[in-house]
Amino acid sequence: MRRAKTVLGLIFTAIMLFPVYWMINVSFTRDTDMRADPPHLFPLDGTLEGYRAVLDQQLPYLGTSLIVGLGTVALTLALSAPAGFALAKLRPKGGGVLSFVLLIAQMIPGIIMAMGFYAIYLRLGVLNTVGGLILADSTIAVPFGVLIFTAFMSGIPDELIHAAMIDGATTWRTFVSVILPVSRNAIVTVSLFAFLWAWSDFVFATTLDGGGDAQPITLGIYHYIGNNNQQWNAIMATAVIASIPATLLLILAQRYVAAGVTAGAVKD
Amino acid sequence: MAHDVTTGVPASPSAPAGGGAGARAEGTPGRGRRGGHWTAWAFLAPIVIYLLAFYAYPLYRNLDLSLRHYTVRSFVQGDAPFSGFDNYRDVFADPAFGPALLHTLTFTVVSIAFQFAIGLALAVFFAQNFRLSATLRALFLVPWLLPLIVSASTWTWMLNSDSGIVNHALELIHVDPVNWLTSPDWALTSVIIANVWIGIPFNLVVLYSGLQAIPAEVHEAASIDGANGWQRFWRVTFPLLRPVSAITLLLGLVYTLKVFDLIWIMTKGGPADASITFATWSYRFSFGSLLPEFGPGAAVGNLLIVMALFFGLLYIRFQRRQA
């Protein structure tokens, strides 16, 4: 009975992950076999042509995405960790209102933020810049970051803070040397999601960075589909490469991912 | 303590998202640290400035856009004349308004219905803790974690009319091929299918953690009273899961309303507006052609905000009542 359930579970998972398998399969399929009837279910006489195209054409895009992702993580942590600490432990008057505003902020559709950013960036002349994209991408993760840090830091015993204060530490010192080190889990969760969302972002990329030299990988794939929609092995190979961060995340940090999702994590 | 986020959260998925700070503040009073009021706001100053500059201001700009008559020239120079609600009137009168509204609602409601039903069924299935269940459950997260452009382009190729694997599969069971993305009759269905696939993991994980929070004794008591599996689900599990279900559905509503990437990449809202929604329509006005119409684009965007906030506030109200 239990074994039957495992088999059933495997079948469900196989159905669910079929598109992922298909992406990998197509990425190895030769151009001449791309429209074969019936399609080749396994890349038996496959090709690395698609991956060669990625190496030739997509490396700059991947580099940009990496920088944008890391920049977004840094900005998100710098903004949300102190805010989470203040809301969880210092609890000023008006903190509740701020938490409420952050919840609302999280629900505003990205496409509307993008339009506002576009109008502002155009005037300031920062369209098509990496910095501008990092700033815009951080709006996806900052409210989430504050919520996670607030929830986590509320669980840190007050005694820990009192002890540091009695020893003469300032609030800032307490935050840096006592609170941050024990908040490692929250830092990891927020960093992972901030990176992943920035890496995956398409809305801000296409509106704010569609014409520059430094474009992220999401636009790399998008241009690919638009320009040569015959070379599906190259498109799918790029898609496979673009999925690596998500895959690593799931393998290395699965428990953080599940925690992030259940904490009301949200995909834009 | 160090495991607070990872283990504490799944037991009560609603707590952190529901403004946990406010809820917990009552538990441990400030203990005379009120003097540090200014210190606290010093810690909050960066985020407040950030929210004003990068949330409030873009939203204000967007509102301003929707109330003026913009051309490309006046957009750059910023001297567009105020035109009141003209953009909104134009949008309401646009022949695409009806379809866009209908598709937005259909896309949202149908997506959520399937995501929730399938997610719940899988959550109940995985809650039985068989061998490999934890690993397989983790693998189910993959579609949710992939960049949307990856999922969208994969589905685009799978649903290709001539060479897509889906039509080949249909051929095997002697069903005529379907023009998934190129026929006005099927485009909306196609993007809904892809969106359901992406949304199942979120529903599965949240509902699963909701199931874990139901004490095992409840099920044991029901079993002793002679309830079978089916009855136990509908009479015991489902009612106890109602708060978590409501939260999942409302969050799903807010986040499905604003889906843009997927539809834009797969169909661009076409063919002939067959899969246009408010999010894609708004983008098309402002960025989709060589002659941008920022006014109507912003107006449609603001209508979308109103819809999202309606369900968003409903969600927050519900959260608060739970706490």
Interface residues (C-beta under 8 A of the other chain):
Chain A: R2 R3 K5 T6 L8 G9 L10 F12 T13 M16 L17 P19 V20 W22 M23 V26 M34 R35 D37 P38 P39 A78 L79 S80 P82 A83 F85 A86 L87 A88 L90 R91 P92 K93 G94 G95 G96 L98 S99 F100 V101 L102 L103 I104 A105 M107 I108 P109 G110 I111 I112 M113 M115 G116 F117 Y118 A119 I120 L122 R123 L135 A136 S138 T139 V142 V146 L147 I148 T150 A151 F152 S154 G155 I156 P157 D158 T171 F175 V182 R184 N185 A186 T189 L196 W199 S200 F202 V203 T206 T207 I217 T218 I221 Y222 I225 W232 I235 M236 A239 A242 S243 A246 T247 L249 L250 Q254 R255 Y256 V257 A258 A259 V261 T262 A263 G264 V266 K267 D268
Chain B: M1 A2 H3 D4 V5 T6 G8 V9 P10 P13 S14 A15 P16 A17 G18 G19 G20 A21 G22 R24 A25 T28 G30 R31 R33 G36 H37 T39 A40 W41 F43 L44 P46 I47 V48 Y50 L51 F54 Y55 Y57 P58 L59 Y60 R61 N62 L65 F75 V76 G78 L122 F125 F126 Q128 F130 R131 L132 S133 L136 A138 L139 F140 L141 V142 P143 W144 L145 L146 P147 L148 I149 V150 S151 S153 T154 W155 T156 W157 M158 D162 S163 I165 H168 W197 I198 I200 P201 F202 V205 V206 S209 L251 V254 Y255 L257 K258 F260 D261 I265 A279 S282 Y283 S286 F287 F294 G297 A298 G301 N302 L304 I305 A308 L309 G312 L313 I316
